[in-house]
Amino acid sequence: MLAHDIIRRPIITEKSMDQVADRKYTFEVAKGANKIEIKKAVEEIFKVEVERVTTMNYKGKPKRQGMHFGKRADWKKAVVKLTPGSKTIELFEA
């Protein structure tokens, strides 16, 4: 898997922006990616040093449009903590 296939998009919410002060950044990642692959992908894309990776799996919510039922896709979230000596990720700086 390529690094850009593993890291899908940044997750920018109030909670994730509060964690930036603690050098923690949140991303949506590929469901099949493990913590080692996520760490290598973030280090390669953003040229930073990663200390720890925490992952969470989410089930898709059921949705309805008229008479049709379905559900959103399942997805995986990763919170990446950078080392104290590492530079920050400019994508999250506002």
DSSP file (Angstrom, degrees, kcal/mol; ACC not computed):
  #  RESIDUE AA STRUCTURE BP1 BP2  ACC     N-H-->O    O-->H-N    N-H-->O    O-->H-N    TCO  KAPPA ALPHA  PHI   PSI    X-CA   Y-CA   Z-CA
    1    1 A M              0   0    0      0, 0.0     2,-0.1     0, 0.0     5,-0.0   0.000 360.0 360.0 360.0 139.7    0.0    0.0    0.0
    2    2 A L    >>  -     0   0    0      1,-0.1     4,-1.3     4,-0.0     3,-0.8  -0.471 360.0-113.2 -81.6 159.1    1.2    3.5   -0.8
    3    3 A A  H 3> S+     0   0    0      1,-0.3     4,-2.2     2,-0.2     3,-0.3   0.878 117.5  52.1 -61.0 -39.1    1.3    6.2    2.0
    4    4 A H  H 34 S+     0   0    0      1,-0.2    -1,-0.3     2,-0.2    37,-0.0   0.689 106.2  55.0 -74.5 -16.6   -1.4    8.2    0.3
    5    5 A D  H <4 S+     0   0    0     -3,-0.8    -1,-0.2     1,-0.1    -2,-0.2   0.776 110.1  46.7 -80.0 -28.3   -3.7    5.1    0.1
    6    6 A I  H  < S+     0   0    0     -4,-1.3    24,-1.9    -3,-0.3     2,-0.8   0.938 108.0  55.5 -78.5 -49.8   -3.3    4.6    3.9
    7    7 A I  E  <  +A   29   0A   0     -4,-2.2    22,-0.2    22,-0.2    -1,-0.2  -0.770  65.4 174.0 -88.1 108.4   -3.9    8.2    5.0
    8    8 A R  E     -     0   0A   0     20,-2.3    -1,-0.2    -2,-0.8    21,-0.2   0.953  56.3 -32.3 -82.1 -53.6   -7.3    9.1    3.5
    9    9 A R  E     -A   28   0A   0     19,-1.3    19,-3.3     2,-0.0    -1,-0.3  -0.983  59.8 -99.2-163.1 155.4   -8.1   12.6    5.0
   10   10 A P  E     -A   27   0A   0      0, 0.0     2,-0.6     0, 0.0    17,-0.3  -0.556  32.1-134.0 -77.1 149.4   -7.5   14.7    8.1
   11   11 A I        -     0   0    0     15,-2.2     2,-0.7    -2,-0.2    15,-0.4  -0.927  21.5-170.3-106.0 115.6  -10.4   14.9   10.6
   12   12 A I        +     0   0    0     -2,-0.6     2,-0.3     4,-0.1     3,-0.0  -0.876  26.5 135.4-114.2 100.7  -10.9   18.5   11.7
   13   13 A T     >  -     0   0    0     -2,-0.7     4,-2.3     1,-0.1     5,-0.2  -0.792  68.1 -96.3-131.0 174.1  -13.3   18.8   14.6
   14   14 A E  H  > S+     0   0    0     -2,-0.3     4,-1.8     1,-0.2     5,-0.1   0.927 124.5  47.5 -59.8 -44.6  -13.3   20.8   17.8
   15   15 A K  H  > S+     0   0    0      1,-0.2     4,-1.3     2,-0.2    -1,-0.2   0.921 112.6  47.6 -64.9 -44.0  -11.9   17.9   19.8
   16   16 A S  H  > S+     0   0    0      1,-0.2     4,-0.6     2,-0.2    -1,-0.2   0.857 110.8  51.9 -68.1 -32.8   -9.2   17.1   17.2
   17   17 A M  H  < S+     0   0    0     -4,-2.3     3,-0.5     1,-0.2     4,-0.4   0.828 106.3  54.3 -72.3 -30.2   -8.2   20.7   17.0
   18   18 A D  H >< S+     0   0    0     -4,-1.8     3,-0.7     1,-0.2     4,-0.3   0.825 104.5  55.9 -67.6 -30.8   -7.9   20.9   20.9
   19   19 A Q  H ><>S+     0   0    0     -4,-1.3     5,-2.0     1,-0.2     3,-1.1   0.659  86.4  79.3 -76.7 -15.8   -5.5   17.9   20.7
   20   20 A V  G ><5S+     0   0    0     -4,-0.6     3,-1.9    -3,-0.5    -1,-0.2   0.850  85.6  61.1 -60.5 -33.4   -3.2   19.7   18.3
   21   21 A A  G < 5S+     0   0    0     -3,-0.7    -1,-0.3    -4,-0.4    -2,-0.2   0.806 103.7  49.8 -62.6 -28.7   -1.8   21.5   21.4
   22   22 A D  G < 5S-     0   0    0     -3,-1.1    -1,-0.3    -4,-0.3    -2,-0.2   0.229 124.3-107.0 -91.8  13.0   -0.7   18.1   22.7
   23   23 A R  T < 5S+     0   0    0     -3,-1.9    59,-2.5     1,-0.2     2,-0.5   0.815  76.9 137.3  64.7  34.3    0.9   17.3   19.4
   24   24 A K  E   < - B   0  81A   0     -5,-2.0     2,-0.4    57,-0.2    -1,-0.2  -0.949  32.1-171.4-113.2 130.8   -1.9   14.8   18.5
   25   25 A Y  E     - B   0  80A   0     55,-2.7    55,-3.4    -2,-0.5     2,-0.4  -0.953  11.5-143.1-124.9 141.4   -3.3   14.8   14.9
   26   26 A T  E     + B   0  79A   0     -2,-0.4   -15,-2.2   -15,-0.4     2,-0.3  -0.871  21.7 171.7-112.9 134.7   -6.3   12.8   13.8
   27   27 A F  E     -AB  10  78A   0     51,-2.6    51,-2.8    -2,-0.4     2,-0.5  -0.966  34.7-123.9-136.2 150.8   -6.8   11.1   10.4
   28   28 A E  E     -AB   9  77A   0    -19,-3.3   -20,-2.3    -2,-0.3   -19,-1.3  -0.860  43.3-173.4 -87.2 131.6   -9.2    8.8    8.6
   29   29 A V  E     -AB   7  76A   0     47,-2.3    47,-0.8    -2,-0.5   -22,-0.2  -0.766  31.3 -77.4-125.3 168.1   -7.1    5.8    7.5
   30   30 A A    >   -     0   0    0    -24,-1.9     3,-1.4    -2,-0.3    -1,-0.1  -0.378  39.9-126.3 -64.0 141.5   -7.6    2.7    5.4
   31   31 A K  T 3  S+     0   0    0      1,-0.3    -1,-0.1    43,-0.1    44,-0.1   0.831 107.7  49.7 -61.2 -33.6   -9.5   -0.1    7.2
   32   32 A G  T 3  S+     0   0    0     44,-0.1    -1,-0.3     2,-0.0     2,-0.2   0.464  86.6 109.3 -86.5  -0.6   -6.8   -2.7    6.6
   33   33 A A    <   -     0   0    0     -3,-1.4     2,-0.2   -27,-0.1    -4,-0.1  -0.539  55.1-151.0 -80.7 139.8   -3.9   -0.5    7.7
   34   34 A N     >  -     0   0    0     -2,-0.2     4,-2.3     1,-0.1     5,-0.2  -0.504  33.1 -95.5-100.8 176.8   -2.1   -1.4   11.0
   35   35 A K  H  > S+     0   0    0      1,-0.2     4,-2.4     2,-0.2     5,-0.2   0.846 122.4  52.7 -63.5 -36.1   -0.4    1.0   13.4
   36   36 A I  H  > S+     0   0    0      2,-0.2     4,-2.2     1,-0.2    -1,-0.2   0.922 111.0  46.5 -66.7 -44.1    3.1    0.4   11.9
   37   37 A E  H  > S+     0   0    0      2,-0.2     4,-2.3     1,-0.2    -2,-0.2   0.893 112.5  50.5 -64.8 -39.9    1.9    1.2    8.4
   38   38 A I  H  X S+     0   0    0     -4,-2.3     4,-2.5     2,-0.2     5,-0.2   0.920 110.0  50.5 -64.0 -43.9    0.1    4.3    9.6
   39   39 A K  H  X S+     0   0    0     -4,-2.4     4,-2.3     1,-0.2    -2,-0.2   0.933 112.5  46.0 -59.5 -47.8    3.2    5.5   11.4
   40   40 A K  H  X S+     0   0    0     -4,-2.2     4,-2.1     1,-0.2    -1,-0.2   0.883 112.4  51.5 -64.2 -38.7    5.4    5.0    8.3
   41   41 A A  H  X S+     0   0    0     -4,-2.3     4,-2.6     2,-0.2     5,-0.2   0.920 111.3  45.9 -66.4 -44.0    2.8    6.7    6.1
   42   42 A V  H  X S+     0   0    0     -4,-2.5     4,-2.4     1,-0.2     6,-0.3   0.915 113.7  49.6 -65.3 -42.3    2.5    9.8    8.3
   43   43 A E  H  X S+     0   0    0     -4,-2.3     4,-1.1    -5,-0.2     5,-0.3   0.884 114.6  45.3 -63.3 -38.1    6.3   10.1    8.6
   44   44 A E  H  < S+     0   0    0     -4,-2.1    -2,-0.2    -5,-0.2    -1,-0.2   0.918 118.1  40.7 -71.9 -44.5    6.7    9.8    4.9
   45   45 A I  H  < S+     0   0    0     -4,-2.6    -2,-0.2     1,-0.2    -3,-0.2   0.936 129.2  26.0 -72.2 -47.4    4.0   12.3    3.9
   46   46 A F  H  < S-     0   0    0     -4,-2.4    -1,-0.2    -5,-0.2    -3,-0.2   0.473  96.2-127.8-101.3  -3.6    4.6   15.0    6.5
   47   47 A K     <  +     0   0    0     -4,-1.1    40,-0.3    -5,-0.3     2,-0.2   0.929  64.7 127.9  56.0  50.6    8.3   14.4    7.3
   48   48 A V        -     0   0    0     -6,-0.3     2,-0.5    -5,-0.3    -1,-0.2  -0.756  63.0-109.5-125.6 172.5    7.7   14.2   11.0
   49   49 A E        -     0   0    0     -2,-0.2    34,-2.1    38,-0.2     2,-0.4  -0.941  29.3-149.5-109.1 125.1    8.6   11.8   13.8
   50   50 A V  E     -C   82   0A   0     -2,-0.5    32,-0.3    32,-0.2     3,-0.1  -0.791  16.9-178.8 -98.7 131.8    5.7    9.8   15.3
   51   51 A E  E     -     0   0A   0     30,-3.1     2,-0.3    -2,-0.4    31,-0.2   0.867  68.6  -0.7 -90.6 -45.6    5.8    8.6   18.9
   52   52 A R  E     -C   81   0A   0     29,-1.6    29,-3.0     2,-0.0     2,-0.4  -0.994  53.8-153.0-150.0 149.2    2.6    6.7   19.1
   53   53 A V  E     -C   80   0A   0     -2,-0.3     2,-0.4    27,-0.2    27,-0.2  -0.995   9.7-171.1-126.2 129.0   -0.5    5.7   17.0
   54   54 A T  E     -C   79   0A   0     25,-2.5    25,-3.2    -2,-0.4     2,-0.3  -0.975  10.9-164.1-117.4 132.4   -3.9    5.0   18.5
   55   55 A T  E     -C   78   0A   0     -2,-0.4     2,-0.3    23,-0.2    23,-0.2  -0.870   9.6-171.7-120.6 152.1   -6.6    3.5   16.2
   56   56 A M  E     -C   77   0A   0     21,-2.7    21,-3.1    -2,-0.3     2,-0.4  -0.999  14.5-143.4-138.9 137.0  -10.4    3.2   16.5
   57   57 A N  E     -C   76   0A   0     -2,-0.3     2,-0.4    19,-0.2    19,-0.2  -0.852  16.5-161.9-100.9 137.2  -12.8    1.3   14.2
   58   58 A Y  E     -C   75   0A   0     17,-3.3    17,-2.1    -2,-0.4     2,-0.3  -0.957  12.0-137.0-121.2 136.4  -16.3    2.8   13.6
   59   59 A K        -     0   0    0     -2,-0.4     2,-0.1    15,-0.2    15,-0.1  -0.677  33.7-105.6 -85.1 143.8  -19.4    1.0   12.3
   60   60 A G        -     0   0    0     -2,-0.3    14,-0.1    12,-0.3    13,-0.1  -0.433  34.8-116.3 -70.1 143.0  -21.4    2.8    9.6
   61   61 A K        -     0   0    0     12,-0.2    11,-2.6    -2,-0.1     2,-0.2  -0.525  28.2-109.9 -78.8 144.5  -24.7    4.4   10.8
   62   62 A P  E     -D   71   0B   0      0, 0.0     2,-0.3     0, 0.0     9,-0.3  -0.545  41.5-171.9 -71.4 139.5  -27.9    3.1    9.3
   63   63 A K  E     -D   70   0B   0      7,-2.7     7,-2.5    -2,-0.2     2,-0.4  -0.918  12.4-159.3-132.8 157.2  -29.6    5.6    7.0
   64   64 A R  E     -D   69   0B   0     -2,-0.3     2,-0.4     5,-0.2     5,-0.2  -1.000   8.3-174.8-139.4 137.0  -32.9    5.9    5.2
   65   65 A Q  E >  S-D   68   0B   0      3,-2.5     3,-1.8    -2,-0.4     2,-0.4  -0.899  70.4 -52.0-131.4 103.4  -34.0    7.9    2.2
   66   66 A G  T 3  S-     0   0    0     -2,-0.4     0, 0.0     1,-0.3     0, 0.0  -0.549 122.4 -18.3  68.5-126.7  -37.6    7.6    1.5
   67   67 A M  T 3  S+     0   0    0     -2,-0.4     2,-0.4    -3,-0.1    -1,-0.3   0.509 117.8  97.2 -89.4  -4.6  -38.5    3.9    1.4
   68   68 A H  E <   -D   65   0B   0     -3,-1.8    -3,-2.5     0, 0.0     2,-0.3  -0.717  56.1-161.4 -95.4 132.9  -34.9    2.8    0.8
   69   69 A F  E     +D   64   0B   0     -2,-0.4     2,-0.3    -5,-0.2    -5,-0.2  -0.824  24.6 134.7-110.1 148.9  -32.7    1.7    3.6
   70   70 A G  E     -D   63   0B   0     -7,-2.5    -7,-2.7    -2,-0.3     2,-0.3  -0.902  37.1-119.0-165.1-166.9  -28.9    1.4    3.7
   71   71 A K  E     -D   62   0B   0     -9,-0.3     3,-0.1    -2,-0.3   -10,-0.1  -0.994  24.1-106.7-149.9 153.7  -25.9    2.2    5.8
   72   72 A R        -     0   0    0    -11,-2.6   -12,-0.3    -2,-0.3     2,-0.1  -0.352  52.0 -87.7 -72.8 161.1  -22.8    4.4    5.7
   73   73 A A        -     0   0    0    -14,-0.1   -12,-0.2     1,-0.1     2,-0.1  -0.369  40.0-110.6 -70.9 148.0  -19.5    2.6    5.2
   74   74 A D        -     0   0    0    -14,-0.1     2,-0.3   -15,-0.1   -15,-0.2  -0.482  45.3-176.7 -69.6 149.4  -17.4    1.4    8.1
   75   75 A W  E     - C   0  58A   0    -17,-2.1   -17,-3.3    -2,-0.1     2,-0.4  -0.946  22.3-130.2-149.2 168.8  -14.3    3.4    8.7
   76   76 A K  E     -BC  29  57A   0    -47,-0.8   -47,-2.3    -2,-0.3     2,-0.4  -0.965  14.2-159.0-127.9 138.8  -11.1    3.6   10.8
   77   77 A K  E     -BC  28  56A   0    -21,-3.1   -21,-2.7    -2,-0.4     2,-0.4  -0.919   4.3-163.6-117.9 142.6   -9.7    6.6   12.7
   78   78 A A  E     -BC  27  55A   0    -51,-2.8   -51,-2.6    -2,-0.4     2,-0.6  -0.991   8.2-157.6-127.3 134.0   -6.1    7.1   13.8
   79   79 A V  E     -BC  26  54A   0    -25,-3.2   -25,-2.5    -2,-0.4     2,-0.5  -0.956  16.9-160.7-108.0 120.2   -4.7    9.6   16.4
   80   80 A V  E     -BC  25  53A   0    -55,-3.4   -55,-2.7    -2,-0.6     2,-0.5  -0.886   3.8-158.3-107.8 124.9   -1.0   10.2   15.8
   81   81 A K  E     -BC  24  52A   0    -29,-3.0   -30,-3.1    -2,-0.5   -29,-1.6  -0.901  13.8-144.7-103.8 128.0    1.1   11.6   18.6
   82   82 A L  E     - C   0  50A   0    -59,-2.5   -32,-0.2    -2,-0.5     6,-0.0  -0.531  22.1-102.5 -89.1 156.0    4.4   13.3   17.5
   83   83 A T    >   -     0   0    0    -34,-2.1     3,-1.3    -2,-0.2   -34,-0.2  -0.369  33.4-111.8 -70.6 156.1    7.7   13.2   19.4
   84   84 A P  T 3  S+     0   0    0      0, 0.0    -1,-0.1     0, 0.0    -2,-0.0   0.820 117.2  49.9 -60.4 -30.7    8.6   16.4   21.3
   85   85 A G  T 3  S+     0   0    0      2,-0.0     2,-0.1   -36,-0.0    -2,-0.0   0.535  91.6 101.1 -85.5  -5.7   11.5   17.1   18.9
   86   86 A S  S <  S-     0   0    0     -3,-1.3   -38,-0.1   -37,-0.2     2,-0.1  -0.412  75.8-112.8 -80.8 153.9    9.5   16.7   15.8
   87   87 A K        -     0   0    0    -40,-0.3   -38,-0.2     1,-0.1    -1,-0.1  -0.358  38.4-103.0 -76.2 167.0    8.1   19.6   13.7
   88   88 A T        -     0   0    0    -40,-0.1     2,-0.7    -2,-0.1    -1,-0.1  -0.369  29.2-105.1 -87.1 168.6    4.3   20.2   13.5
   89   89 A I    >   -     0   0    0      1,-0.1     3,-1.3    -2,-0.1     4,-0.4  -0.867  24.0-155.5 -95.2 116.0    2.0   19.4   10.7
   90   90 A E  G >  S+     0   0    0     -2,-0.7     3,-1.1     1,-0.3    -1,-0.1   0.726  84.1  76.5 -66.4 -22.5    1.1   22.6    8.9
   91   91 A L  G 3  S+     0   0    0      1,-0.3    -1,-0.3    -3,-0.0    -3,-0.0   0.817  98.7  44.2 -57.2 -32.3   -2.2   21.2    7.6
   92   92 A F  G <  S+     0   0    0     -3,-1.3     2,-0.4   -72,-0.0    -1,-0.3   0.537  88.5 103.6 -93.2  -7.9   -3.7   21.6   11.0
   93   93 A E    <         0   0    0     -3,-1.1   -76,-0.0    -4,-0.4    -3,-0.0  -0.635 360.0 360.0 -78.4 125.8   -2.4   25.1   11.7
   94   94 A A              0   0    0     -2,-0.4    -1,-0.1     0, 0.0    -3,-0.0   0.395 360.0 360.0-118.2 360.0   -5.1   27.7   11.2
